[in-house]
Amino acid sequence: MVAPPDNDVLWARALHYRYDDGSPGLSGVSLGVREGEILAVGGPRGSGKTTLLRCLSGLVAARSGEVWFNSVPVHTMSPVVRERLRRDRFGWIDPEPVLVPELTVWENAALPLMLRGTGRRRSRTAALEWLERLDVGDSARRHPDRLTQAERQRVCIARALAPAPAVLFADEPTAPLHRADRAHVLRTLTTAARSHGITVVLGTHDAQTAALADRTVSLLDGRSVRTVHLPPVPGAAESEGRAACSLSV
Ligand SMILES: Nc1ncnc2c1ncn2[C@@H]1O[C@H](COP(=O)(O)OP(=O)(O)OP(=O)(O)O)[C@@H](O)[C@H]1O
């Protein structure tokens, strides 16, 4: 087993994942994520973005390959230890808002902090602060069913940021938002990540969203690909002479 580079907070090597029905989720993906970096994982629908985020976060175990977090091997951890790692160090945002309907908005946003052992009062203060930043502070005492889908997604983003996780996995986090909302919410998310030193792994098929990241890794059919711009062909018109293709690496 080769140890990962010291400055990578997350490091994965040769990840393979196959679903129970035989669908190939990942076919040999390797990557490193530096501390504090915002890394976009791009690619079309079905290319393996969600599967990669699930494997990197320890939500599922890859069939083969290695995942390291801060030089600690995640791929050899038991499910219970992986669960504790996710609770204490990682945050997760789904493409659809998932909240506990019986709890108020602020209780939902404070939940990860309380599960980590932070007192109720401190958790509430942090939750309210993040709900304000995401423009849903006025709804703190309501239950999720009184909010719109877009507001519920903002609550999920506040909930993920409140504990200042070491790594935030955001899978199409702005999918339920209108275009106008999207830019504002993404800016809040990236600004918060940069000011709190949170590393972000951002799954997205949207080039504009990926443009906010420091770097993009693109997937195609479960493999990482590199976009290569070919030089112009001498004598050909500009539009004919330039081409881009993706190579498996
Ligand atoms: N639960 C599942 N059971 C079987 N196959 C699955 C399952 N989830 C995903 N897949 C398959 O695994 C491959 C990768 O899917 P994945 O959801 O990781 O891609 P994605 O890039 O996140 O797509 P999207 O942008 O649509 O969310 C696809 O071929 C998909 O059909």
The ligand as an SDF file (V2000), in Angstrom:
LIG
                    3D

 31 33  0  0  0  0  0  0  0  0999 V2000
  -28.6040    2.4340   -7.5970 N   0  0  0  0  0  0  0  0  0  0  0  0
  -28.1240    2.0860   -8.7820 C   0  0  0  0  0  0  0  0  0  0  0  0
  -28.3030    0.8500   -9.2830 N   0  0  0  0  0  0  0  0  0  0  0  0
  -27.7840    0.4990  -10.4820 C   0  0  0  0  0  0  0  0  0  0  0  0
  -27.0610    1.3220  -11.2700 N   0  0  0  0  0  0  0  0  0  0  0  0
  -26.8550    2.5660  -10.8250 C   0  0  0  0  0  0  0  0  0  0  0  0
  -27.3730    3.0350   -9.5690 C   0  0  0  0  0  0  0  0  0  0  0  0
  -27.0010    4.3150   -9.3900 N   0  0  0  0  0  0  0  0  0  0  0  0
  -26.3010    4.6440  -10.4950 C   0  0  0  0  0  0  0  0  0  0  0  0
  -26.2160    3.6070  -11.3410 N   0  0  0  0  0  0  0  0  0  0  0  0
  -25.5130    3.5800  -12.6350 C   0  0  0  0  0  0  0  0  0  0  0  0
  -24.1470    3.8890  -12.4090 O   0  0  0  0  0  0  0  0  0  0  0  0
  -23.6540    4.7780  -13.4130 C   0  0  0  0  0  0  0  0  0  0  0  0
  -23.1450    6.0550  -12.7640 C   0  0  0  0  0  0  0  0  0  0  0  0
  -24.2430    6.7140  -12.1230 O   0  0  0  0  0  0  0  0  0  0  0  0
  -24.0810    8.0320  -11.2410 P   0  0  0  0  0  0  0  0  0  0  0  0
  -25.4060    8.3250  -10.6070 O   0  0  0  0  0  0  0  0  0  0  0  0
  -22.9160    7.8710  -10.3580 O   0  0  0  0  0  0  0  0  0  0  0  0
  -23.7610    9.1150  -12.3680 O   0  0  0  0  0  0  0  0  0  0  0  0
  -23.8960   10.7060  -12.2970 P   0  0  0  0  0  0  0  0  0  0  0  0
  -22.8080   11.2360  -13.1640 O   0  0  0  0  0  0  0  0  0  0  0  0
  -23.9460   11.1560  -10.8830 O   0  0  0  0  0  0  0  0  0  0  0  0
  -25.2950   10.9520  -12.9890 O   0  0  0  0  0  0  0  0  0  0  0  0
  -26.3850   12.0910  -12.6690 P   0  0  0  0  0  0  0  0  0  0  0  0
  -25.7970   13.3800  -13.1320 O   0  0  0  0  0  0  0  0  0  0  0  0
  -27.5720   11.6680  -13.4840 O   0  0  0  0  0  0  0  0  0  0  0  0
  -26.6540   12.0340  -11.1980 O   0  0  0  0  0  0  0  0  0  0  0  0
  -24.8110    4.9950  -14.3830 C   0  0  0  0  0  0  0  0  0  0  0  0
  -24.6750    4.0750  -15.4380 O   0  0  0  0  0  0  0  0  0  0  0  0
  -26.0310    4.6750  -13.5630 C   0  0  0  0  0  0  0  0  0  0  0  0
  -27.0750    4.1770  -14.3670 O   0  0  0  0  0  0  0  0  0  0  0  0
  1  2  1  0
  2  3  1  0
  2  7  2  0
  3  4  2  0
  4  5  1  0
  5  6  2  0
  6  7  1  0
  6 10  1  0
  7  8  1  0
  8  9  2  0
  9 10  1  0
 10 11  1  0
 11 12  1  0
 11 30  1  0
 12 13  1  0
 13 14  1  0
 13 28  1  0
 14 15  1  0
 15 16  1  0
 16 17  2  0
 16 18  1  0
 16 19  1  0
 19 20  1  0
 20 21  2  0
 20 22  1  0
 20 23  1  0
 23 24  1  0
 24 25  2  0
 24 26  1  0
 24 27  1  0
 28 29  1  0
 28 30  1  0
 30 31  1  0
M  END
$$$$
